[in-house]
Amino acid sequence: KNYYTRTGTFDIDAAGNLVDTRGNLLLGTLANFTPTTPSATALKKYGQTSSAPQAYTVSQEELSLGDPGSQKGITLPHFLFMPAEATTNISLKGNLNSTRITDKKTTALDASQYAYTLDNTNKTISLNGQIPLSTTSLGAKAGDSVVVKVKDGDGKFSEFSTTLEGDGTWQINDKSLKFMDFANLEVNAEVTSLVEVPNKEKLTSDIYNADGTKSLVTINLTKQIPQAGDQTIWDAVATITDASGAVQNTAMGSLTFNGSGRLVANTLTSVGGVNLNFEGDGDADVYNGMTSSANARKDFNIKRDGYAEGLLSKYSVDDRGNIMANFDNTRAFPVAKVALYHFINDQGVAKVGDNLYEATANSGEPFFYKNKAGETVYVRKF
């Protein structure tokens, strides 16, 4: 026979039943518990390897109360085990800063690109040369510095500099080598240019393997230079390494962004069976995937699924009437939902004991509230 109470004081007895102070079972809807064989690590952590009670795993789904008459006593397993779940998806958001970066690049000139003459009487040197100028941001241009270094056999040296003309020519005239040995001179020339260098970014995320061990996904991104048109393309290399650093999988591709910084093409979609999502939630009106814009904050946000194996650490109740199983891997899932009954006439129930009542003709049959979709809902918080 079912009784009803207005008190919320319950405890778990030795058999795992959720009961009141008199041993009456609390009614509700249970999740599906499936017998399972825990790992050796889990058994050791549980503290019993040979005489451990039956272990169960639970379906990780939201619970909905059934009909009022189908509710059963809530029994909670003592040994609840959650097998590890391998990571299959990584979502990556943020901005790849496409601000142009420059750095000095020094290139030694080939001896065929310049000539020099020595004036033995006046102890001077004159040089001239010409190099092809670059039409991109990657090579020499007018105004770049040319440095000539002269060294003799005794280790004495002199250094002179000039700049490139608009046609790539340069010259240095009548520079003194007064104290140097003309019989044994070494002459070298080099050009120093301010050139564009590729932007680089590294994104990482740990992942779980099927056995619960961890690996690391590293995505190295390098901006292609020079860029063509208003698009920005980043070459990407994804690598999975194990705990020792050994490479397990590698994949390559590229990410192409339009002039607005929005990702329009991606050929790096997975690595080692793990899907890589750079496109965001797929909302055509509100783009929230990876972007590439200049002078913008990075704000990288990387999420992945999967988790390590877990053991039950405690049970708790949330404000929606769910009895939650909390695991030591930080996961939590509902394992039961408490039945909260209502009556047409709450005052019509008959008292049969301290905080115990039963339905009567005056109270009407117990029922659950439902929303417009026909789903059972609570009108009170726990």
C-alpha positions as CSV (number, residue, x, y, z in Angstrom):
1,K,0.0,0.0,0.0
2,N,1.2,3.5,-0.8
3,Y,1.5,6.2,1.8
4,Y,2.2,9.9,1.2
5,T,4.3,12.3,3.3
6,R,5.0,16.0,3.5
7,T,8.4,15.5,5.0
8,G,11.6,15.1,3.1
9,T,13.7,13.2,5.5
10,F,15.1,10.0,3.9
11,D,18.2,7.9,4.2
12,I,19.8,4.9,2.5
13,D,19.6,1.6,4.4
14,A,22.1,-1.3,4.2
15,A,20.4,-2.7,1.2
16,G,20.6,0.5,-0.7
17,N,16.9,1.4,-0.3
18,L,15.9,5.0,0.1
19,V,13.7,4.9,3.2
20,D,12.0,7.2,5.8
21,T,12.6,6.8,9.5
22,R,10.1,3.9,9.6
23,G,11.7,1.9,6.8
24,N,9.1,2.9,4.2
25,L,10.4,2.9,0.6
26,L,10.6,6.2,-1.2
27,L,8.9,5.9,-4.6
28,G,10.1,7.2,-7.9
29,T,11.4,6.3,-11.4
30,L,14.7,4.5,-11.6
31,A,17.3,4.7,-14.4
32,N,18.4,1.5,-16.1
33,F,21.2,-0.1,-14.0
34,T,23.2,-2.7,-15.9
35,P,25.6,-5.2,-14.3
36,T,29.1,-4.6,-15.3
37,T,32.7,-5.8,-14.7
38,P,34.8,-2.9,-13.3
39,S,38.5,-2.6,-14.2
40,A,41.2,-3.8,-11.9
41,T,42.0,-0.2,-11.1
42,A,38.4,0.5,-10.1
43,L,38.3,-2.6,-7.9
44,K,41.5,-1.6,-6.2
45,K,40.2,1.9,-5.6
46,Y,36.9,0.5,-4.3
47,G,39.0,-1.4,-1.7
48,Q,37.8,-4.9,-2.4
49,T,39.2,-7.1,-5.2
50,S,37.9,-10.5,-4.4
51,S,34.6,-10.0,-2.5
52,A,33.3,-6.7,-4.0
53,P,29.5,-6.5,-4.4
54,Q,28.0,-6.6,-7.9
55,A,29.0,-3.4,-9.8
56,Y,26.6,-1.6,-12.0
57,T,26.7,1.0,-14.7
58,V,23.9,3.5,-15.5
59,S,22.4,5.0,-18.6
60,Q,23.4,8.6,-18.9
61,E,20.1,10.0,-19.9
62,E,17.6,12.5,-18.5
63,L,14.8,10.8,-16.5
64,S,11.1,11.5,-16.7
65,L,8.5,10.3,-14.3
66,G,6.2,7.6,-15.6
67,D,2.6,7.3,-14.6
68,P,1.7,7.8,-10.9
69,G,0.8,4.1,-10.5
70,S,4.1,2.8,-12.0
71,Q,6.4,4.3,-9.4
72,K,8.6,1.9,-7.5
73,G,10.8,1.9,-4.4
74,I,14.1,3.6,-5.1
75,T,17.1,1.2,-4.5
76,L,20.6,2.6,-5.2
77,P,23.6,0.4,-5.9
78,H,26.6,0.7,-3.5
79,F,29.0,0.0,-6.3
80,L,28.4,2.2,-9.3
81,F,31.1,2.1,-12.0
82,M,31.4,4.4,-15.0
83,P,33.6,3.0,-17.8
84,A,35.9,5.4,-19.6
85,E,34.5,7.0,-22.7
86,A,37.0,7.8,-25.5
87,T,37.1,11.3,-26.9
88,T,35.6,11.6,-30.3
89,N,34.9,15.3,-30.7
90,I,36.9,18.5,-30.1
91,S,35.4,21.9,-30.6
92,L,37.7,24.9,-31.1
93,K,36.7,28.5,-31.0
94,G,38.7,31.7,-30.8
95,N,40.6,34.1,-33.1
96,L,43.8,33.4,-35.1
97,N,45.4,36.8,-35.0
98,S,46.3,37.7,-38.6
99,T,48.1,40.9,-37.9
100,R,51.1,41.2,-40.2
101,I,54.4,40.4,-38.4
102,T,57.8,41.5,-39.7
103,D,61.4,40.6,-38.7
104,K,64.9,41.3,-39.9
105,K,66.3,38.8,-42.4
106,T,70.0,38.9,-43.3
107,T,71.1,37.2,-46.5
108,A,74.7,36.7,-47.6
109,L,75.3,38.0,-51.2
110,D,76.8,35.6,-53.7
111,A,80.2,36.8,-55.0
112,S,78.7,37.0,-58.4
113,Q,76.3,39.7,-57.2
114,Y,79.0,42.3,-56.5
115,A,82.5,43.4,-57.4
116,Y,85.2,45.3,-55.6
117,T,88.5,47.1,-56.5
118,L,91.5,47.8,-54.2
119,D,93.6,50.9,-54.4
120,N,97.0,49.7,-53.1
121,T,98.4,53.2,-53.1
122,N,95.7,54.9,-51.1
123,K,94.8,51.7,-49.2
124,T,91.0,52.0,-50.0
125,I,88.3,49.7,-51.3
126,S,85.4,50.4,-53.6
127,L,82.4,48.1,-54.2
128,N,79.3,47.9,-56.3
129,G,76.6,45.3,-57.0
130,Q,73.0,44.7,-57.9
131,I,70.4,42.2,-56.6
132,P,66.9,41.5,-57.8
133,L,64.2,43.3,-55.7
134,S,61.2,41.3,-54.5
135,T,57.7,42.1,-55.5
136,T,56.4,40.6,-52.3
137,S,56.9,41.2,-48.6
138,L,59.3,38.3,-48.4
139,G,62.4,39.7,-50.0
140,A,64.8,42.6,-50.5
141,K,63.4,46.1,-51.4
142,A,64.7,49.6,-52.1
143,G,66.2,51.1,-48.9
144,D,67.4,47.8,-47.4
145,S,70.8,47.9,-45.7
146,V,73.8,46.4,-47.4
147,V,76.8,45.7,-45.1
148,V,80.3,44.9,-46.4
149,K,82.8,43.2,-44.0
150,V,86.5,43.1,-44.8
151,K,88.9,40.9,-42.8
152,D,92.7,40.3,-43.2
153,G,94.9,37.5,-42.3
154,D,95.9,39.1,-39.0
155,G,92.2,39.2,-37.8
156,K,91.8,43.0,-38.3
157,F,88.5,43.9,-39.9
158,S,86.5,46.8,-41.2
159,E,82.8,47.2,-41.9
160,F,80.9,49.6,-44.2
161,S,77.3,50.0,-45.1
162,T,74.9,51.5,-47.7
163,T,71.4,51.0,-48.9
164,L,69.8,49.5,-52.0
165,E,68.6,51.8,-54.8
166,G,65.3,51.5,-56.5
167,D,66.8,49.3,-59.2
168,G,68.6,47.0,-56.7
169,T,72.0,48.6,-57.2
170,W,74.3,49.7,-54.5
171,Q,77.9,51.0,-54.2
172,I,80.5,52.0,-51.6
173,N,83.4,54.1,-52.7
174,D,87.0,54.7,-51.5
175,K,86.6,53.3,-48.0
176,S,89.9,53.2,-46.1
177,L,91.7,50.0,-45.2
178,K,94.8,51.8,-44.0
179,F,95.9,49.4,-41.4
180,M,95.0,46.2,-43.1
181,D,97.1,43.6,-45.0
182,F,96.1,43.9,-48.6
183,A,97.9,40.6,-49.4
184,N,95.3,38.5,-47.6
185,L,91.9,40.1,-47.6
186,E,88.5,38.4,-47.2
187,V,85.5,40.4,-48.5
188,N,81.9,39.5,-47.8
189,A,78.6,41.4,-48.4
190,E,75.1,40.8,-47.0
191,V,71.7,42.5,-47.2
192,T,69.3,42.9,-44.3
193,S,65.6,43.3,-45.1
194,L,62.5,43.7,-43.0
195,V,60.4,40.9,-44.3
196,E,57.0,39.4,-43.4
197,V,57.2,36.2,-41.3
198,P,54.4,33.8,-40.8
199,N,52.1,34.0,-37.7
200,K,52.1,30.9,-35.7
201,E,49.6,29.5,-33.1
202,K,49.5,26.3,-31.1
203,L,46.3,24.8,-29.7
204,T,46.3,21.8,-27.4
205,S,43.7,19.6,-25.7
206,D,44.0,16.4,-23.7
207,I,41.8,13.6,-24.8
208,Y,40.7,10.3,-23.3
209,N,41.5,6.9,-24.9
210,A,39.1,4.0,-24.7
211,D,41.1,2.5,-21.8
212,G,40.8,5.7,-19.8
213,T,44.4,6.8,-20.4
214,K,45.1,10.3,-21.7
215,S,46.7,11.5,-24.9
216,L,47.4,15.0,-26.2
217,V,46.1,16.6,-29.4
218,T,48.3,19.5,-30.6
219,I,47.3,21.6,-33.6
220,N,50.1,23.8,-35.0
221,L,48.8,26.6,-37.3
222,T,51.0,28.6,-39.6
223,K,49.7,31.5,-41.7
224,Q,50.6,31.3,-45.3
225,I,52.5,34.3,-46.6
226,P,52.2,36.3,-48.7
227,Q,48.4,36.2,-48.7
228,A,46.5,36.4,-52.0
229,G,43.5,38.8,-52.1
230,D,41.6,39.4,-49.0
231,Q,41.5,35.8,-47.7
232,T,43.7,34.4,-45.0
233,I,44.9,30.8,-45.1
234,W,46.4,28.9,-42.2
235,D,48.2,25.6,-42.7
236,A,47.4,23.2,-39.9
237,V,49.1,20.1,-38.6
238,A,47.3,18.0,-35.9
239,T,49.2,15.5,-33.9
240,I,48.2,13.0,-31.2
241,T,50.9,12.0,-28.7
242,D,50.7,9.6,-25.9
243,A,51.8,10.2,-22.3
244,S,55.4,9.5,-23.2
245,G,55.4,11.9,-26.1
246,A,55.3,9.2,-28.8
247,V,53.4,10.3,-31.9
248,Q,50.2,8.2,-32.4
249,N,48.5,10.0,-35.3
250,T,49.1,13.0,-37.6
251,A,46.8,14.9,-40.0
252,M,47.4,18.0,-42.1
253,G,45.0,20.5,-43.7
254,S,44.3,24.2,-44.0
255,L,41.8,26.7,-42.8
256,T,40.7,29.5,-45.1
257,F,39.0,32.7,-43.8
258,N,37.3,35.4,-45.9
259,G,37.9,39.2,-45.6
260,S,35.5,39.3,-42.6
261,G,37.6,36.8,-40.7
262,R,35.0,34.0,-41.0
263,L,36.0,30.4,-41.7
264,V,34.8,29.5,-45.2
265,A,36.8,26.3,-45.9
266,N,38.5,23.7,-43.8
267,T,40.4,20.5,-44.8
268,L,41.5,19.5,-41.3
269,T,38.4,17.8,-40.0
270,S,39.8,14.9,-37.9
271,V,42.9,13.3,-36.5
272,G,43.2,9.7,-35.3
273,G,39.4,9.2,-35.2
274,V,38.8,12.5,-33.2
275,N,36.6,15.0,-35.1
276,L,37.9,18.6,-35.1
277,N,35.2,21.2,-35.2
278,F,36.3,24.7,-36.1
279,E,32.9,25.9,-37.5
280,G,31.1,26.5,-34.2
281,D,27.5,25.7,-33.6
282,G,26.5,25.9,-37.3
283,D,24.1,28.9,-36.7
284,A,23.9,30.7,-40.0
285,D,22.8,34.0,-38.3
286,V,25.3,34.0,-35.4
287,Y,28.7,32.7,-36.4
288,N,30.7,31.5,-33.4
289,G,33.4,29.3,-34.8
290,M,37.1,30.0,-35.4
291,T,37.9,33.4,-36.9
292,S,41.0,35.1,-38.2
293,S,41.2,38.8,-37.8
294,A,43.9,41.4,-37.2
295,N,44.5,43.0,-33.8
296,A,41.8,40.9,-32.1
297,R,41.9,39.0,-28.9
298,K,42.5,35.3,-29.2
299,D,40.0,34.1,-26.5
300,F,40.5,30.4,-27.4
301,N,37.9,28.0,-26.0
302,I,38.6,24.3,-26.5
303,K,36.1,21.7,-25.4
304,R,36.2,17.9,-25.8
305,D,34.0,15.0,-24.9
306,G,35.1,11.8,-23.3
307,Y,36.1,11.1,-19.7
308,A,38.1,8.8,-17.5
309,E,36.5,5.9,-15.7
310,G,34.8,6.8,-12.5
311,L,33.5,5.3,-9.2
312,L,30.5,6.5,-7.3
313,S,31.6,9.0,-4.6
314,K,28.2,10.1,-3.3
315,Y,24.5,10.5,-4.1
316,S,22.8,13.9,-4.0
317,V,19.4,15.4,-4.9
318,D,19.0,18.4,-7.1
319,D,16.2,20.9,-7.1
320,R,14.4,19.0,-10.0
321,G,13.9,15.9,-7.9
322,N,16.7,14.0,-9.5
323,I,18.8,11.7,-7.4
324,M,22.3,12.3,-8.8
325,A,25.1,9.8,-8.8
326,N,28.3,11.8,-8.4
327,F,31.5,10.1,-9.6
328,D,35.1,10.7,-8.7
329,N,35.9,11.7,-12.3
330,T,33.7,14.9,-11.8
331,R,30.8,13.4,-13.8
332,A,27.3,13.3,-12.4
333,F,24.1,11.7,-13.8
334,P,20.5,11.2,-12.6
335,V,19.9,7.6,-11.4
336,A,16.4,8.2,-10.0
337,K,13.6,10.7,-10.0
338,V,11.5,11.2,-6.9
339,A,7.8,11.0,-7.3
340,L,6.1,14.2,-6.2
341,Y,2.3,13.5,-5.9
342,H,-0.5,15.9,-6.0
343,F,-4.2,15.7,-5.1
344,I,-7.2,17.6,-6.2
345,N,-7.9,18.3,-2.5
346,D,-4.7,18.2,-0.6
347,Q,-6.6,18.6,2.7
348,G,-8.7,15.5,1.9
349,V,-6.0,12.9,2.6
350,A,-6.3,10.8,5.7
351,K,-3.6,10.9,8.4
352,V,-2.5,7.4,9.3
353,G,0.6,8.3,11.3
354,D,3.2,10.9,12.0
355,N,3.6,12.6,8.6
356,L,2.0,9.7,6.9
357,Y,-1.2,10.0,4.8
358,E,-3.3,7.9,2.4
359,A,-5.6,8.9,-0.4
360,T,-9.4,9.1,0.2
361,A,-12.4,9.7,-1.9
362,N,-12.3,13.2,-0.6
363,S,-8.7,13.8,-1.7
364,G,-9.1,12.1,-5.1
365,E,-6.5,9.9,-6.8
366,P,-2.9,11.1,-6.7
367,F,-1.6,12.6,-10.0
368,F,1.4,14.3,-11.6
369,Y,1.3,17.7,-13.2
370,K,2.1,17.8,-16.9
371,N,3.0,20.6,-19.3
372,K,1.4,21.3,-22.7
373,A,3.7,18.8,-24.3
374,G,2.4,16.1,-21.9
375,E,5.6,15.9,-20.0
376,T,5.6,15.4,-16.2
377,V,6.8,18.5,-14.4
378,Y,7.3,19.6,-10.8
379,V,5.6,22.7,-9.5
380,R,7.9,22.7,-6.4
381,K,11.6,22.7,-6.1
382,F,13.4,20.1,-3.9
